[in-house]
Amino acid sequence: MKPGEELRHGIAMLGITLSADAQSKLLDYLALLSKWNKVYNLTAIRDPQQMVSNHLLDSLAVMPYLWPTRWLDAGCGAGLPGMVLAVAQPDWQFTLLDSNSKKTSFVQQAVIELGLHNVSVHCARVEEWQPVEKFDGIISRAFANLGDFLRSTRHLIAPQGRWAAMKGVAEQELADVPEGCRIERVIPLQVPGLRAARSLVIATCKSGKSS
């Protein structure tokens, strides 16, 4: 199955709606990722079909459980899941943050080439970054364990904000939640073409200040 067919099939299995233009942009993003990956080693996955399931569909699988708002993708790497979600939700605002300048350079170039107007990119350590505005949603994929994710980004969350942590098997990390934080939901996910376990952890804290 070609990447475009794999993407269409996966979107249908996820039960989400994505325009033909958005699907085309996602495939263009994968093409850019494959091109840059040869020089910058942005992802260990090099097969285009595997990239569809492991990167695009894995990112899209969380979309039905997110909320329209200002999002931060902490430790975005090559732009996952933030770039994928920004293409899928053009009315939402996404900030992509990573401390690796090679990766943020790629993400910035992808933003330009895909013509995305709802994405900003920053290169900084998340613990040290101090933006003017806080975020209503902070998401991560393989950035850190759950407790460290909440602790390192707590100064960036708005008072009523929530976290969305993309995980494999999340249960062993739930005990490390910082004081004042709680788990709202642990949502099991089925990602088309991916046999590995996936889940989404939604968490809240009492305030945006570190404990």
C-alpha positions in Angstrom: 0.0 0.0 0.0 1.4 3.4 -1.0 1.8 6.1 1.8 -1.2 8.1 0.5 -3.5 5.0 0.5 -2.1 4.1 4.0 -2.9 7.5 5.3 -6.5 7.6 3.9 -7.2 4.1 5.2 -5.8 5.0 8.6 -7.8 8.2 8.8 -11.0 6.2 8.0 -10.2 3.7 10.7 -9.6 6.4 13.3 -13.0 7.9 12.4 -11.7 11.4 11.9 -12.2 13.8 9.0 -9.3 15.4 7.2 -9.5 17.4 3.9 -7.7 16.3 0.8 -5.5 19.4 1.1 -4.5 18.5 4.7 -3.7 14.9 3.7 -1.5 16.2 0.9 0.3 18.5 3.3 0.9 15.6 5.7 2.5 13.6 2.9 4.6 16.6 1.9 5.7 16.8 5.5 6.8 13.2 5.4 8.7 13.8 2.1 10.6 16.7 3.8 11.3 14.5 6.8 12.7 11.8 4.7 14.9 14.2 2.8 16.3 16.0 5.8 16.6 12.7 7.7 19.4 11.6 5.4 21.6 14.4 6.7 20.3 15.2 10.2 19.1 11.8 11.4 15.8 13.2 12.7 14.0 9.8 13.1 15.1 6.2 13.3 12.2 5.2 11.0 13.1 5.5 7.3 10.5 3.5 5.5 7.7 5.8 4.2 4.9 3.4 5.0 6.2 3.0 8.5 6.4 6.7 8.9 2.7 7.0 8.0 1.6 4.7 10.9 4.4 5.6 13.4 4.3 9.3 12.9 1.2 10.6 11.1 -1.5 8.2 12.4 0.1 8.0 15.8 -0.2 11.8 16.1 -3.7 11.9 14.6 -5.0 9.3 17.0 -5.0 11.7 19.9 -6.9 14.5 18.0 -10.4 13.5 19.1 -9.4 13.9 22.7 -7.8 17.3 22.5 -9.5 20.7 22.9 -9.4 23.9 20.6 -6.9 26.3 22.2 -3.3 27.4 22.3 -1.0 24.3 22.3 2.6 23.8 23.2 4.4 20.7 21.9 7.2 20.3 24.4 10.2 18.4 23.1 8.7 18.4 19.6 11.7 16.7 17.9 11.1 16.6 14.2 7.6 18.1 14.8 5.6 15.3 16.2 2.8 15.5 17.1 2.6 19.3 16.7 3.1 19.6 13.0 0.6 16.9 12.2 -2.0 18.4 14.6 -1.4 21.9 13.2 -2.1 20.7 9.6 -5.2 18.8 10.8 -6.5 21.8 12.9 -5.6 25.0 11.1 -7.8 27.1 13.5 -5.7 26.0 16.5 -2.4 27.7 17.5 0.7 25.5 18.0 4.1 26.4 19.5 6.7 23.8 18.9 9.7 23.8 21.3 12.9 21.8 21.3 16.4 22.3 22.5 18.0 20.6 19.5 18.7 23.3 16.9 18.9 20.9 14.0 15.4 19.6 14.7 13.9 23.1 15.1 15.6 24.2 11.9 13.9 21.4 10.1 10.6 22.2 11.7 10.9 25.9 10.8 11.6 25.0 7.2 8.7 22.6 7.1 6.4 25.3 8.4 7.5 27.6 5.6 7.3 25.0 2.9 3.9 23.8 4.0 2.6 27.3 4.3 1.4 26.9 7.9 0.3 30.1 9.6 -0.7 28.6 13.0 2.7 27.4 14.1 5.6 29.1 15.8 9.0 27.4 16.5 11.4 28.0 19.4 14.8 26.4 20.2 15.2 26.4 24.0 15.3 24.1 27.0 11.7 23.8 28.2 12.8 24.3 31.9 14.3 27.7 31.0 11.9 29.0 28.5 9.7 31.9 29.6 7.1 32.9 27.0 4.8 35.9 27.6 1.6 33.8 27.3 0.8 30.5 29.0 -0.7 27.6 27.2 -4.1 26.0 27.7 -2.8 22.6 26.5 0.7 21.1 26.6 1.4 17.9 24.7 4.4 15.7 24.3 5.4 12.4 22.6 8.3 10.6 24.1 9.7 13.8 25.7 10.1 12.5 29.3 8.4 10.3 31.9 5.0 11.7 33.1 6.2 13.2 36.3 9.2 15.0 34.8 6.9 16.2 31.9 4.5 17.8 34.4 7.3 19.3 36.6 9.3 20.7 33.8 6.4 22.4 32.0 4.3 23.5 35.0 5.4 27.1 34.7 4.1 27.2 31.1 0.5 26.0 31.8 -2.4 28.5 32.0 -4.5 28.3 35.3 -7.2 26.1 33.7 -4.8 24.3 31.3 -4.3 20.6 31.0 -1.6 18.3 29.8 -1.9 15.6 27.2 1.0 13.0 27.4 1.3 10.5 24.6 2.5 7.2 26.1 2.9 3.5 25.4 1.8 1.7 28.6 1.3 4.5 31.0 0.4 2.7 34.3 3.9 2.5 35.7 4.4 6.3 35.4 1.1 7.3 37.2 2.6 7.1 40.7 5.2 9.8 39.9 2.6 12.6 39.4 3.7 15.7 41.3 1.9 17.0 44.4 -1.1 19.1 43.4 -1.6 17.3 40.1 -4.0 14.6 39.2 -4.8 12.3 36.3 -8.1 13.0 34.7 -8.1 10.2 32.2 -5.9 7.5 30.7 -7.3 6.8 27.2 -6.2 3.6 25.4 -5.6 4.2 21.7 -5.6 2.0 18.7 -3.3 3.3 16.0 -3.9 1.7 12.5 -0.8 -0.2 11.3 0.9 0.0 14.8 1.0 -3.0 17.0 2.6 -1.3 20.0 0.5 -0.2 22.9 -0.5 3.5 22.9 -2.4 5.6 25.4 -3.1 9.3 26.1 -2.8 10.6 29.7 -4.8 13.8 30.4 -3.6 15.6 33.6 -4.3 18.8 35.5 -2.5 20.7 38.3 -3.8 23.2 40.8 -1.7 26.1 39.5 0.9 26.9 36.9 3.6 27.3 39.6 6.2 24.6 40.3 5.8 22.9 43.7 
